[in-house]
């Protein structure tokens, strides 16, 4: 069947398997020359596709145990974060770290070591993972943690499924009093002001910015910075406090068709970005929003990836070190504005410190932008890659669909150690994806 990631680029013909038991999965691991696990297909590119054997894990989706005091949940890799929220938010628990969609599996969150709006304070997904069960090339299951088989643990978190098949894990949830978020919006007229807002609000639990990637001159990098805190009962109205975990069902929208290419021209994007900024700037200050609206605004638009047309889109997400973030981001935004190939969905976040074998985050800033796939934008992305390299940054593999092996090695000196670990454990020949082959991982 034809498979792609969420970006719908590239599209590859691949054989798929959907085992319903660990024994059936073991048979595949022992019989297939190479394979890769695939959760809900929310990686943007080709990291969860193996042409000869892509293994769907969504049938392995049981929640196995929960500790009501510590908040530790043991669950299989195919469980969605949305399933966890549905089961536990009403009991007063929420994921400690979550990406921008709840439609990602537990296994996918671990493989990508996903980050959220709270990385500056709480770190990436690894911060809440106590242990992981991984199926090895010989079909045996190894349990790894920070104390036991720490090398496997560290390389699996952020290893993009290339260190074995993640079967189940123990993660810790966060206690919360309500289903609401106290959101504070700050309108920043340019990049310098946006970064100053992030630096001045390091104590905020959550922070994220929508950024106008087509602003120029004094408007370069103008942003809406949105801070968030889990609301307490005292923050709610008397009526809300009677049912603190109840929110009104959200209306869902569906994109029924692929948008034609002419709707994504630079004039339309400049107009949209300007209107979005000024509309947001009129709503600065504090307000209560429900958890779904704050963490997952795009989940309300089913099939939003079709906005970019039938050829799909590519996301450019890089992290830049703190001491070079402002100059590097300025160079990236200037190049994007010059090209006129902007993005509706441009996001800026502050990362905290992190040292890990192959995970994406580093202390500094991360910028994420979506571009419709055209020869012109692919050429722009190559130029952005070089700017990213010049400023000491690296690319997020969970969002990558077109980076070259040379770019990866120029931007991330950890590649050789990761590759050596894969070789030493016999992973290189068995656990392979279209991305790992493209990047010679």
N, C-alpha and C positions, 0 to 999 in steps of 0.2 A: 504494500500500500504506500501511498505518498505521505510523507511525514515532513513536518517543519516545526520550528519552535513558535513561540507567540508572535514573533515578528514576521512569520510567514516567508522568511528568506533565510537560507536557501530551502528549496523543496527537494527532497530526496526520495527515491524509491527504496523502501526497506522492508525486510521481513519482520513481523512482530509476533511476540508470544505474550500470553496473559496467564501465567501460572496462578492457580488458586490455592496452592499449598507450598510449604517450604520444601517438601520432597520433590514436587514438580519443578520448583526453581532449581534445586540441586541437580536434577537431571539435565537441565539446560546448561548450567555452569560446567558440568562434566563433559557434555557432548558437543557444545558449540565451540568452534575455533576461537571466536571472540564475541563479546556481547557488551551491552551497556544497559543499565537500568533507566527507566523513564517513569516519572511520577505523573503529574497532571499536565505535562507539556508546557509549563510556564517559563522555562528558560527561553530566552529570546531567539537564540540561534540554533546551532547544530550539536550542542553538548549532550543531548539526550537521544541521539540517533546513532545506531550502528546499522549499516546497510544490510549485514548478514543476519543480525539478531538483536533487535530492540526488545527489551523485556519490560512489559507494562506491569507496574507494581500496585495498581489501584485496588486489586482484589485483596491484597494483604493489608487490611484497613481496620483492624480491631483495636479498641482501647482495652488494655489488659489489667491495669491496676492503677489506683489513685490513693495517695496518702492525704487525708483531709487536713492534717496539721502542717506538714512541710510543703504541700502543694506539688509533690512529685507525681508525674503522670508517666506510666509506662505504656507505650503504644507502638503499633506496627508502622512501617515506613509509609504505607499508602494512605494513612489518615491525613485529611486536609486540616490546615489551621482553622478553617471555617467550621469544621466538625468539632474541633476542640472548643472553640468559642461557644458554639451552640450548646454543647454539653455542660460547660463549666462556668460561663459568665454569670448565669443566674444563681450559681452557688458562691459567687464572689471571687472568681479566679479569671485571669486573663493572661495571654502569652507574655512572657517577659520581654521578648524581642520579636518583632514581626516586620516583614517587608511590606511593600505597598499594595499587596494583594493577599487576600485570605484563601485564594484558590491555589495554594502551593502545598505540596505534601510535606510531611515531616521529613521524609528521606531527602527530598529536594532541598529543604531548608538547611539540612545538615551538609549535604554535598556542596552547596554553594556557600555555606557559612554566611547566611543572609544577614543583613544589617537593617536597622530601622531608623526611626527619627530620634532614637535615644542612644546612638552609639557613643556620642561624646561623654555619656554618663555611665552606661551599662555595658558597652561593648557589643560585639556581634553575637550571633545565635549560640556560639560555643559557650558563652557565659552561663547559659541555663541548661546545658547538656551534662548529665552526670555520667552516663555510659552509653555505648553503642554496641549492638550486635552486628557483626559484619561477616558475610559469607565469603570465604577465601577461594582461590582457584581450585583447590582440591575438594571443594564442597563442604569443608568443615566450617563451623561457626565460631568466631573469636569474639569475646567480649572485651572491649577496650575502654579505658578511662584515663584520667590524668595520672592515676597511680599504676594501673596495669596496662601493659602494652601501650605506653604513652606515645610512641612513635606512630603507631597505627591510628590512634585517636587524633593526633595533631594533623596527620596527613589526610585523614578522611574528612575532617572539617575544612571545607574549602577545596577538597581534592576532586570535585566534579564527577564523583562516581568512579574514579579511576583507581581506587584502592580496594575494590570489592563491592559486593551488593549489600547495601544497608538494609537490614531486616527489621530491626526495632530499636527503640532508644528510650532512655529515661530522661525526661526534661522537667524542669521546675517552672511552675506558673507563678504569676504575681497576684497577691491578694488585692482586691479592689472593693470599694464600698458601693459603687454605682456603675451604671453603664454610660456615664456622661464624662465629657472632657471639658475642662476650663481652657478655652482657646483664647489667646491674645494675639492679635495681628498687628504687625509693625510695617508701615510702608517705608521702604528704603529707596531713595531717588536714584541711587547708583550702587555699583558693586562695593565701593569702599564703605558706604553706609550700611549695606547689608552685612558685610563681614564684621563691622563694628557692633552691629546688633547681636550677631551670633556670639561674639567674644564677651559682650556685656551680660549675656543671659546664659552663661555656662551652668548655672544652677537649675535651669529649667529641665524637667525630665525629658521633654520632647521638643525638638525644634527642626523646622524644615522651611525651605523657601521656594516659592515659584519664582522663576527668574525670566525676565524678558531678554531672550537671546538675540533680539534684533535691534535693541536700543543702541544708539551711537552717541558719541561726544559726551555731554553731561549726563545723558540717560543710559550710558553703557552699564549694563548689569542691574538696572532697576529691578526691585524685587518686592515681594510680599512675604515677610518672615512670619511664620505661624508657630507660636509656642503652645505647649499643651501640658496639662496636669490632670491626673485622674481626679475627678470631682468627688468630694465627700458628701454625705447626706446633708450636712449643714449648708452646702452650696446650692442645694436644690430648693425649689418652691415646696410649700407644704404638700401640694398635690403630687408632685414628682417624688417626694420623699416617701410617700406611702407605697410606691412601687419603684424603687430606685434602679431596678434592672430592666424596666419595661420602657421600650421606645416604640414610636409609631412605625409600622412597616413602611419601608421605603419603596417608592415607585421605581421600578426597574425600566430602563430603556434598552432597546435592542437596535443595533445598527444593521439594517436588513440587507444592505448591498455594499459592494466595494465602491468607495467614492471615486469619481473620475479625477484624473490627474490635475485638471485645470483648477480644481477647488483648493489645491495646496500651493498656489502661487505666492510669491513673496509679498504682494500687495495685500492679499487676504490675511496672511500670517501677521504682517505688521499691524493691520487694523485690529485683528483679534487680540494681539498682545497688548496694544495700547488700551483697548476697551477693558480687558481683563484687569490690567493694573489699576486703572482709574476707578473701576467698580470696586475692587478690593480696598483701595486707599480710602474710600468713603466709609468703610466698615472697620476701621482700626479700633483697637481697644479690646475689651474682654467680652466674651459671650460663652454660653453653654452650647456645645454641640454633641450629638450622639457619637458613640465610638466608631460606628461604621462610616459616618461622614468624615471623621477626622483621619482615621487610619487608611480607609479604602475608598476614596471618592470615585476612582475609576471603575470599581467593581459594580457600581450602579449602572454602568453602560455596558451591557453585554455585547461582546464582539466589537469593542472599540478599536481593535487592531485593524478593522476593515476601513477605518477612516483614511488610512494611508494608501488605499488602492489595492488592486489585485496583485501587484508586484511585491507588496509587503514593505516593511520598513526595517531599518537598522538602527540600533541604539548605540550611541557613543557615551560610555560612562567611564570616567577616569577618576583616580584619586591623585592629588598633588600634595607633596609634603608641606607642612605648615609654613616654613620660612620662605617658600616659593609660591604659595598658593595665590596671593594677590596678583603678582606679575604674570604667573602662568594662566590664571583665569582671564585676566585682561587680554592676553594674547589670543587665547582660544575664542573669546567672545568677539574680539575685533575681527578675527578671520571669518567667523560665522556671519557677522553682520555685513562684512565686505562681500561675501558670496551671495547674500540674500537668501540663503537656504535655511530658514529658521525652523523652529520646532514649536508646536503648540504646548508640548509637555516637557518643559525644562525645569529641572529640580536641582537645588543646591543644598548640601548638608555639611555640617561640621562633624568630622570624625575625631574620636579620642585616640589615645595611645593603644596600639595593638602590635604584638609580636607573635607571629605564627608561621607555620611551615609554608603555606601556600594560599592563605585567605587573602581576600582583596583589600580590606581596610588598612590604612596607615594614618597616623596622626596628621590632620590637615583638612582639606576640603574635597568633596566629591561633587562633580557636575555630571548630570545625566540629561541627554537630549535625544529625541527621536527624529529620524529623517526618512522620507520616502525613498525607496531604492530606485535610483536612476544613475546613469554613468556620471553625471555631474556631481551628485551628492557622494557617491563612492570615492570620487577624486578628492572632494573636500575632506572626507573622513581620513584619507591617507595623509593629508596635510595636518589635520588635527592630531593624528598619531605622532607626527614628528614634533609638533609643539609640545605634546605631552611628554615625549622622551627628553626633549631639551630641558624641561623643568623637573625632571626626576620623578615623573608620575608612572602609573600603571593602569591597565584596563581590567574591568570586571568581566571575568570569563562567563558568568551567568548571563550577561547581556551581549556578549560578543558573537558575531556571525560572519566576520569578514577580515579580522586582523591577520597579518602574516606571521609566520614563525619568526622571521627576523625582527619584527616589531616586538613580539613577546620577549625575546631574549635581550633586546636592547633596553627594554623597560623594566624587566624583572630578573635580577640576578639569582633569585631563588630557584629558577627553572632547572638548573643543573642538579641541584640537590634533590628536588622533587623527582626528576627523571631517574636519578641514581637509586632513590628509595624504591621506585616502581620496579626497576630492573632487579634489585636485590631480592625482592619478595615474589618475583614471577608474575607481577601484575601487568607488565607492559604488553605482552602478547595476548592476554586473556581479556582484560577490561579495556575496551577501546571505543571511542566515539568518533563521529565524523570530525568533531572539533579537535580531538586529540591527534588525529592523523594530519589534519591541516596544520596544526601547530607543532607537530613532531614531539608530542609529550609522551 
